[in-house]
Amino acid sequence: MLILIAGPYRSGTGDDPVKMADNLKALEAPSHALFRAGHVPMIGEWVALPVWHAAGGQHVGDDLYEEIFHPVAGRLLMLCDGVLRLPGASKGADNDVRIARERGIPVWFDLNEVPGVAKAA
């Protein structure tokens, strides 16, 4: 399955690039376990960041940022088979969960609930 990993990226960072990088590492942490279980992990920022940079984005929260970041997740959710929601406050991740539920795709709040992960460990 293609599984979107959703959780805090910008939330709670005050737009501090070091804190945002730490949040991205936290989002990436379960990616290997998902991969070992036969899935393809996906994180919206993996797509949004290069698109934003290519478009000329300059500052987190600028007009291009707002135009690109949340819509990328919405588009990815048209392709994803599930969402792994990591802990932490995040409006964007909460929106991902809402969209996933509207689409009828599974949402997991624990990595070990994702099919195949416990077996692959």
FIKOLZA-1660 file (N, C-alpha, C; in steps of 0.1 Angstrom, whole numbers, plus 5000, padded with zeros to 4 digits):
% residues 121
   i   px   py   pz ch aa at
   1 5008 4988 5000  A  M  N
   1 5000 5000 5000  A  M CA
   1 5009 5013 5000  A  M  C
   2 5004 5023 4994  A  L  N
   2 5010 5036 4995  A  L CA
   2 5004 5043 5008  A  L  C
   3 5013 5045 5018  A  I  N
   3 5008 5050 5031  A  I CA
   3 5014 5064 5034  A  I  C
   4 5005 5074 5035  A  L  N
   4 5008 5087 5039  A  L CA
   4 5011 5088 5054  A  L  C
   5 5023 5092 5057  A  I  N
   5 5027 5095 5071  A  I CA
   5 5023 5109 5075  A  I  C
   6 5014 5111 5084  A  A  N
   6 5010 5124 5087  A  A CA
   6 5013 5128 5102  A  A  C
   7 5017 5140 5104  A  G  N
   7 5020 5144 5118  A  G CA
   7 5025 5158 5117  A  G  C
   8 5030 5164 5128  A  P  N
   8 5035 5178 5129  A  P CA
   8 5047 5180 5120  A  P  C
   9 5047 5190 5112  A  Y  N
   9 5059 5195 5105  A  Y CA
   9 5061 5209 5109  A  Y  C
  10 5052 5218 5106  A  R  N
  10 5054 5232 5109  A  R CA
  10 5048 5236 5123  A  R  C
  11 5038 5228 5127  A  S  N
  11 5031 5231 5139  A  S CA
  11 5041 5231 5151  A  S  C
  12 5039 5242 5160  A  G  N
  12 5047 5243 5172  A  G CA
  12 5061 5246 5170  A  G  C
  13 5066 5250 5158  A  T  N
  13 5080 5253 5156  A  T CA
  13 5083 5268 5156  A  T  C
  14 5073 5276 5155  A  G  N
  14 5075 5291 5153  A  G CA
  14 5083 5293 5140  A  G  C
  15 5081 5284 5130  A  D  N
  15 5088 5284 5117  A  D CA
  15 5103 5283 5119  A  D  C
  16 5108 5278 5130  A  D  N
  16 5123 5276 5132  A  D CA
  16 5127 5264 5123  A  D  C
  17 5136 5266 5113  A  P  N
  17 5140 5256 5104  A  P CA
  17 5146 5244 5111  A  P  C
  18 5153 5245 5122  A  V  N
  18 5159 5234 5129  A  V CA
  18 5148 5225 5135  A  V  C
  19 5138 5232 5141  A  K  N
  19 5126 5224 5146  A  K CA
  19 5118 5217 5135  A  K  C
  20 5117 5224 5124  A  M  N
  20 5109 5218 5113  A  M CA
  20 5117 5206 5108  A  M  C
  21 5130 5207 5107  A  A  N
  21 5139 5196 5102  A  A CA
  21 5137 5184 5112  A  A  C
  22 5137 5187 5125  A  D  N
  22 5135 5176 5135  A  D CA
  22 5122 5170 5133  A  D  C
  23 5111 5178 5131  A  N  N
  23 5098 5172 5128  A  N CA
  23 5098 5163 5116  A  N  C
  24 5105 5167 5105  A  L  N
  24 5106 5159 5093  A  L CA
  24 5112 5146 5097  A  L  C
  25 5123 5146 5105  A  K  N
  25 5130 5133 5109  A  K CA
  25 5120 5124 5116  A  K  C
  26 5112 5130 5125  A  A  N
  26 5102 5123 5132  A  A CA
  26 5091 5116 5123  A  A  C
  27 5087 5124 5112  A  L  N
  27 5078 5119 5102  A  L CA
  27 5085 5107 5095  A  L  C
  28 5098 5108 5092  A  E  N
  28 5105 5098 5084  A  E CA
  28 5108 5085 5093  A  E  C
  29 5107 5087 5106  A  A  N
  29 5112 5075 5114  A  A CA
  29 5104 5062 5111  A  A  C
  30 5091 5062 5109  A  P  N
  30 5085 5049 5106  A  P CA
  30 5086 5044 5092  A  P  C
  31 5092 5052 5083  A  S  N
  31 5092 5049 5069  A  S CA
  31 5099 5035 5066  A  S  C
  32 5110 5032 5073  A  H  N
  32 5117 5020 5070  A  H CA
  32 5108 5008 5074  A  H  C
  33 5102 5009 5086  A  A  N
  33 5093 4998 5090  A  A CA
  33 5082 4996 5080  A  A  C
  34 5076 5006 5075  A  L  N
  34 5066 5005 5065  A  L CA
  34 5071 4998 5052  A  L  C
  35 5083 5003 5048  A  F  N
  35 5089 4997 5036  A  F CA
  35 5092 4982 5038  A  F  C
  36 5098 4979 5050  A  R  N
  36 5101 4964 5053  A  R CA
  36 5088 4956 5052  A  R  C
  37 5077 4962 5056  A  A  N
  37 5064 4955 5056  A  A CA
  37 5058 4954 5042  A  A  C
  38 5065 4959 5032  A  G  N
  38 5060 4958 5018  A  G CA
  38 5053 4970 5013  A  G  C
  39 5052 4981 5021  A  H  N
  39 5045 4993 5017  A  H CA
  39 5054 5003 5011  A  H  C
  40 5048 5014 5005  A  V  N
  40 5056 5025 5001  A  V CA
  40 5052 5037 5010  A  V  C
  41 5061 5041 5018  A  P  N
  41 5058 5053 5027  A  P CA
  41 5058 5066 5019  A  P  C
  42 5050 5075 5023  A  M  N
  42 5049 5088 5016  A  M CA
  42 5047 5099 5027  A  M  C
  43 5054 5110 5025  A  I  N
  43 5053 5121 5034  A  I CA
  43 5050 5133 5025  A  I  C
  44 5040 5141 5028  A  G  N
  44 5037 5152 5019  A  G CA
  44 5048 5162 5017  A  G  C
  45 5056 5164 5027  A  E  N
  45 5068 5174 5026  A  E CA
  45 5078 5169 5016  A  E  C
  46 5079 5155 5014  A  W  N
  46 5088 5150 5004  A  W CA
  46 5085 5155 4990  A  W  C
  47 5072 5158 4988  A  V  N
  47 5067 5163 4975  A  V CA
  47 5066 5178 4975  A  V  C
  48 5061 5184 4986  A  A  N
  48 5058 5198 4987  A  A CA
  48 5071 5206 4987  A  A  C
  49 5081 5202 4994  A  L  N
  49 5093 5210 4996  A  L CA
  49 5100 5213 4982  A  L  C
  50 5103 5203 4974  A  P  N
  50 5109 5206 4961  A  P CA
  50 5100 5214 4952  A  P  C
  51 5087 5211 4952  A  V  N
  51 5078 5219 4944  A  V CA
  51 5078 5234 4948  A  V  C
  52 5078 5236 4961  A  W  N
  52 5078 5250 4966  A  W CA
  52 5091 5257 4963  A  W  C
  53 5102 5250 4964  A  H  N
  53 5115 5256 4961  A  H CA
  53 5116 5259 4946  A  H  C
  54 5111 5249 4937  A  A  N
  54 5112 5251 4923  A  A CA
  54 5103 5263 4919  A  A  C
  55 5092 5266 4926  A  A  N
  55 5083 5277 4923  A  A CA
  55 5089 5290 4928  A  A  C
  56 5099 5290 4936  A  G  N
  56 5105 5302 4940  A  G CA
  56 5101 5306 4955  A  G  C
  57 5096 5296 4962  A  G  N
  57 5093 5299 4976  A  G CA
  57 5105 5304 4984  A  G  C
  58 5102 5314 4992  A  Q  N
  58 5113 5321 5000  A  Q CA
  58 5112 5319 5015  A  Q  C
  59 5100 5320 5020  A  H  N
  59 5098 5319 5035  A  H CA
  59 5087 5310 5038  A  H  C
  60 5089 5302 5048  A  V  N
  60 5078 5294 5053  A  V CA
  60 5066 5302 5056  A  V  C
  61 5054 5298 5050  A  G  N
  61 5042 5306 5052  A  G CA
  61 5039 5316 5041  A  G  C
  62 5049 5318 5032  A  D  N
  62 5046 5327 5021  A  D CA
  62 5035 5323 5012  A  D  C
  63 5030 5331 5003  A  D  N
  63 5019 5328 4995  A  D CA
  63 5021 5314 4987  A  D  C
  64 5033 5312 4982  A  L  N
  64 5035 5299 4975  A  L CA
  64 5035 5287 4985  A  L  C
  65 5039 5289 4997  A  Y  N
  65 5039 5278 5007  A  Y CA
  65 5024 5275 5009  A  Y  C
  66 5016 5285 5011  A  E  N
  66 5002 5282 5013  A  E CA
  66 4995 5276 5001  A  E  C
  67 4999 5280 4989  A  E  N
  67 4994 5275 4977  A  E CA
  67 4997 5260 4974  A  E  C
  68 5009 5256 4980  A  I  N
  68 5014 5243 4977  A  I CA
  68 5013 5232 4988  A  I  C
  69 5016 5235 5000  A  F  N
  69 5018 5225 5010  A  F CA
  69 5005 5217 5013  A  F  C
  70 4994 5223 5017  A  H  N
  70 4982 5215 5020  A  H CA
  70 4976 5209 5008  A  H  C
  71 4976 5216 4997  A  P  N
  71 4970 5209 4985  A  P CA
  71 4978 5197 4980  A  P  C
  72 4991 5197 4983  A  V  N
  72 4999 5185 4979  A  V CA
  72 4994 5173 4987  A  V  C
  73 4992 5174 5000  A  A  N
  73 4986 5163 5008  A  A CA
  73 4973 5159 5003  A  A  C
  74 4964 5168 4999  A  G  N
  74 4951 5164 4994  A  G CA
  74 4953 5156 4981  A  G  C
  75 4962 5160 4972  A  R  N
  75 4964 5153 4960  A  R CA
  75 4970 5139 4963  A  R  C
  76 4979 5138 4972  A  L  N
  76 4985 5125 4976  A  L CA
  76 4974 5116 4981  A  L  C
  77 4965 5121 4989  A  L  N
  77 4955 5113 4994  A  L CA
  77 4945 5107 4984  A  L  C
  78 4945 5113 4972  A  M  N
  78 4938 5107 4961  A  M CA
  78 4944 5094 4956  A  M  C
  79 4957 5092 4960  A  L  N
  79 4965 5081 4955  A  L CA
  79 4968 5071 4966  A  L  C
  80 4967 5075 4979  A  C  N
  80 4971 5067 4990  A  C CA
  80 4961 5057 4994  A  C  C
  81 4966 5046 5000  A  D  N
  81 4957 5035 5005  A  D CA
  81 4955 5035 5020  A  D  C
  82 4962 5044 5027  A  G  N
  82 4961 5045 5041  A  G CA
  82 4969 5057 5046  A  G  C
  83 4966 5060 5059  A  V  N
  83 4973 5071 5066  A  V CA
  83 4978 5066 5079  A  V  C
  84 4991 5069 5082  A  L  N
  84 4996 5066 5096  A  L CA
  84 4997 5080 5102  A  L  C
  85 4989 5082 5112  A  R  N
  85 4988 5095 5119  A  R CA
  85 4997 5094 5131  A  R  C
  86 5008 5102 5131  A  L  N
  86 5017 5102 5143  A  L CA
  86 5012 5112 5153  A  L  C
  87 5017 5111 5166  A  P  N
  87 5012 5119 5176  A  P CA
  87 5017 5134 5174  A  P  C
  88 5010 5143 5180  A  G  N
  88 5013 5157 5180  A  G CA
  88 5003 5166 5173  A  G  C
  89 5002 5178 5178  A  A  N
  89 4992 5187 5173  A  A CA
  89 4996 5191 5159  A  A  C
  90 4987 5190 5150  A  S  N
  90 4989 5194 5136  A  S CA
  90 4976 5196 5128  A  S  C
  91 4972 5208 5125  A  K  N
  91 4960 5210 5117  A  K CA
  91 4961 5203 5104  A  K  C
  92 4973 5203 5097  A  G  N
  92 4974 5197 5084  A  G CA
  92 4972 5182 5085  A  G  C
  93 4978 5175 5095  A  A  N
  93 4977 5161 5097  A  A CA
  93 4962 5157 5101  A  A  C
  94 4956 5166 5109  A  D  N
  94 4942 5163 5112  A  D CA
  94 4933 5164 5100  A  D  C
  95 4937 5173 5091  A  N  N
  95 4930 5175 5078  A  N CA
  95 4932 5162 5070  A  N  C
  96 4944 5157 5070  A  D  N
  96 4947 5145 5062  A  D CA
  96 4938 5133 5067  A  D  C
  97 4937 5132 5080  A  V  N
  97 4928 5122 5086  A  V CA
  97 4914 5124 5082  A  V  C
  98 4909 5136 5082  A  R  N
  98 4895 5139 5078  A  R CA
  98 4893 5135 5063  A  R  C
  99 4902 5138 5054  A  I  N
  99 4901 5135 5040  A  I CA
  99 4902 5120 5038  A  I  C
 100 4911 5113 5045  A  A  N
 100 4912 5099 5044  A  A CA
 100 4899 5092 5049  A  A  C
 101 4893 5097 5059  A  R  N
 101 4881 5090 5064  A  R CA
 101 4869 5093 5054  A  R  C
 102 4869 5105 5048  A  E  N
 102 4859 5108 5038  A  E CA
 102 4861 5099 5026  A  E  C
 103 4873 5095 5023  A  R  N
 103 4875 5086 5012  A  R CA
 103 4873 5072 5015  A  R  C
 104 4872 5069 5028  A  G  N
 104 4870 5055 5033  A  G CA
 104 4883 5047 5033  A  G  C
 105 4894 5054 5034  A  I  N
 105 4907 5047 5035  A  I CA
 105 4911 5046 5050  A  I  C
 106 4918 5035 5054  A  P  N
 106 4921 5033 5068  A  P CA
 106 4931 5044 5073  A  P  C
 107 4929 5047 5086  A  V  N
 107 4938 5056 5093  A  V CA
 107 4943 5048 5105  A  V  C
 108 4956 5047 5107  A  W  N
 108 4962 5040 5119  A  W CA
 108 4969 5051 5127  A  W  C
 109 4968 5049 5140  A  F  N
 109 4974 5058 5150  A  F CA
 109 4986 5051 5157  A  F  C
 110 4989 5039 5153  A  D  N
 110 5000 5032 5159  A  D CA
 110 5007 5024 5147  A  D  C
 111 5020 5025 5146  A  L  N
 111 5027 5019 5135  A  L CA
 111 5024 5004 5134  A  L  C
 112 5023 4997 5146  A  N  N
 112 5021 4983 5147  A  N CA
 112 5007 4978 5142  A  N  C
 113 4998 4988 5141  A  E  N
 113 4985 4985 5136  A  E CA
 113 4985 4984 5121  A  E  C
 114 4995 4989 5114  A  V  N
 114 4995 4988 5099  A  V CA
 114 4998 4974 5095  A  V  C
 115 4990 4969 5086  A  P  N
 115 4991 4955 5082  A  P CA
 115 5006 4951 5078  A  P  C
 116 5010 4940 5083  A  G  N
 116 5024 4935 5080  A  G CA
 116 5035 4941 5088  A  G  C
 117 5033 4952 5095  A  V  N
 117 5045 4958 5102  A  V CA
 117 5050 4949 5113  A  V  C
 118 5041 4944 5121  A  A  N
 118 5045 4936 5133  A  A CA
 118 5052 4924 5128  A  A  C
 119 5048 4917 5117  A  K  N
 119 5054 4905 5112  A  K CA
 119 5068 4909 5106  A  K  C
 120 5070 4920 5100  A  A  N
 120 5083 4924 5094  A  A CA
 120 5093 4928 5104  A  A  C
 121 5089 4931 5116  A  A  N
 121 5099 4936 5126  A  A CA
 121 5109 4926 5130  A  A  C
% end
